Each structure stands twice: as C-alpha cells, then as structure tokens.
Amino acid sequence: MTTGLPVKRSVKIAGHATSVTLETEFWDCLREMASNRGLSVNQMVAEIDCSRGGNLSSAIRVFVLNELKRQAAG
C-alpha cells in the first residue's frame, strides 16, 4: 500500500461541488471522525469550511490533527 499520496475528491458545500486534495490517511481519518459524529464527510467538511481562515485542504488537515491530539490527551 502506498501512503502519503494526495487524492483529489469532490465534496459539496452549501450545494456547490468543490475539489479537495488530501493524503489518503487524512481522508480515512476524516471519514472515521465524521462517522463517529453521525455526519457525512460532506457535512463534516461544511462545518470545517465555516470556521476556516485559509485554504480548505489545510483547514481539514489541521482539524484532523487537532482532533487526534484531543483524543490522545483523553
């Protein structure tokens, strides 16, 4: 299995499709986090989009990292 390769996927935010490029590991974590909250990936990305200040892909990576840090802290 090749890791760390970017994968481009289409997501819908407020009814509009946009492309997001993330590494497979980030997509996997995002999908799991969304599922744990009872949300779709699109819904989770929309929530992240509402609070971001810059690039959406970067905002998703930071969100995933912060969530993993929060989980590790207990």
C-alpha positions as CSV (number, residue, x, y, z in Angstrom):
1,M,0.0,0.0,0.0
2,T,1.3,3.4,-1.0
3,T,0.9,6.1,1.6
4,G,1.1,9.8,1.7
5,L,-0.1,10.3,-1.9
6,P,-2.6,13.1,-2.4
7,V,-6.1,12.1,-3.6
8,K,-8.5,14.6,-5.1
9,R,-12.1,14.2,-4.2
10,S,-15.2,16.2,-4.9
11,V,-17.3,17.4,-1.9
12,K,-20.4,19.5,-1.7
13,I,-20.5,22.6,0.5
14,A,-23.8,24.5,0.6
15,G,-24.9,22.7,-2.6
16,H,-21.8,23.6,-4.5
17,A,-19.2,21.0,-5.6
18,T,-15.6,21.7,-4.9
19,S,-12.4,19.6,-5.2
20,V,-10.3,18.9,-2.1
21,T,-6.9,17.2,-2.3
22,L,-5.8,15.4,0.8
23,E,-3.5,12.4,1.5
24,T,-5.3,9.1,1.9
25,E,-4.6,9.0,5.6
26,F,-6.3,12.3,6.1
27,W,-9.4,11.1,4.1
28,D,-9.5,8.0,6.2
29,C,-9.4,9.9,9.5
30,L,-11.9,12.5,8.3
31,R,-14.3,9.7,7.2
32,E,-14.0,8.0,10.6
33,M,-14.4,11.2,12.6
34,A,-17.5,12.1,10.5
35,S,-19.0,8.7,11.1
36,N,-18.3,8.8,14.8
37,R,-20.3,12.1,14.9
38,G,-23.2,10.7,12.7
39,L,-22.2,13.0,9.9
40,S,-21.3,12.5,6.2
41,V,-17.9,13.6,5.0
42,N,-19.7,16.5,3.1
43,Q,-21.3,17.6,6.4
44,M,-18.1,17.5,8.3
45,V,-16.2,19.4,5.5
46,A,-19.0,22.0,5.5
47,E,-18.5,22.5,9.3
48,I,-14.8,22.9,8.9
49,D,-15.4,25.3,6.0
50,C,-17.5,27.6,8.2
51,S,-14.7,28.1,10.6
52,R,-11.6,28.2,8.4
53,G,-9.4,31.2,7.7
54,G,-7.4,29.9,4.7
55,N,-7.1,27.0,2.3
56,L,-9.8,24.3,2.8
57,S,-7.4,21.4,2.4
58,S,-5.1,22.9,5.1
59,A,-8.0,23.6,7.4
60,I,-9.1,19.9,7.1
61,R,-5.6,18.7,7.9
62,V,-5.4,21.0,10.9
63,F,-8.9,19.9,12.1
64,V,-7.9,16.2,11.9
65,L,-4.6,16.8,13.7
66,N,-6.3,18.8,16.5
67,E,-8.9,16.1,16.9
68,L,-6.3,13.3,17.1
69,K,-4.4,15.4,19.7
70,R,-7.5,15.9,21.7
71,Q,-8.3,12.2,21.6
72,A,-4.8,11.3,22.6
73,A,-5.0,13.7,25.6
74,G,-8.1,11.8,26.8
